[in-house]
Amino acid sequence: MEGVITTQSIVDAAYILSRGNVQQPFLQAIETLLRFVNVRPIDAMDIRDALLHPTGDFEDDVQFACAETEGCDLVITSDRKRLNRTKVPGEILYFSPETFVARMAESRLQNNP
């Protein structure tokens, strides 16, 4: 399994968390995360693709376009519209963070009885 995160996701999370008193724990979490995932910048092609397939949330559209470019099989998101979509063969799966963690724990238990 290979994890991918965009630079924009890291910057957005930092901005959101900068309003609280969690900056230091966040920075430590990012340092840990960087050991396990690849960081990919969003480029002009991702933006163009998002413009061609708008859903009404440009920021999410760009993230999902980047995931498609990277060939991701699964996206972890809180976007309710994506989470409630019917799975189409060949399309990216969308899991909430909670579902992803539960599936990973379930898989770990099955592989380590």
VOTIMAR-766141 format. One record per residue (C-alpha): y, z, x. Coordinates in steps of 0.02 Angstrom, whole numbers, plus 50000, padded with zeros to 5 digits. Each point is the difference from the previous one (the first is absolute). Layout:
N
YZX...
This chain:
113
500005000050000501734995750061501595007249929501674990949995501705007049957501674991250002501495005750100500965000349836498785012649925500315011950143501894997949990500015002349811498945015850011501155007050134501524996649893499255008349846499415015250097501645001950096500765007849845498795014650007499515012150136498474990250053500664988950139499025008250141498325000349908500304981949951500324994750179498405008850054499034991449860500674982950053499515003450180498235003949942499954985149882500484988150139498375004250088498994993349853500954985349926500824984050057501864998649965500584982949943501794994249975500484990949842500554982450043500904985649917498384992449934499585016349909501745000049922499844981849947498305003349924500715014949903501394988849934498704987549939498985013349908501255012349926499405014449893501675008549976499845011850149500524990250154499615013950123498215001449937499834981149992500434998950185498735013650044498644991449900500434983050078499815007950171498305007249949499434982749946500604992450163499035013250096498434996349899499895017749932498595003749879500805015849932501775006549975500385018349973501465000949878500815010449865500564984449907499305002849825500094981649954498904995450148498805014549972499734995349817499634981650032498284993249966499114995750162499894981350030498664993750121500784996250169501565010249962500545015550096499415016749929501345012949961499625018750013501125014949974500055011950150498935012349901498694986949957499934994150180499735017650067498665003549869499084983750039500075003550187499315017549974498634993249886499554986650128499955012950139498815010949899498864985249964499934995150183499745017850064498765008549882
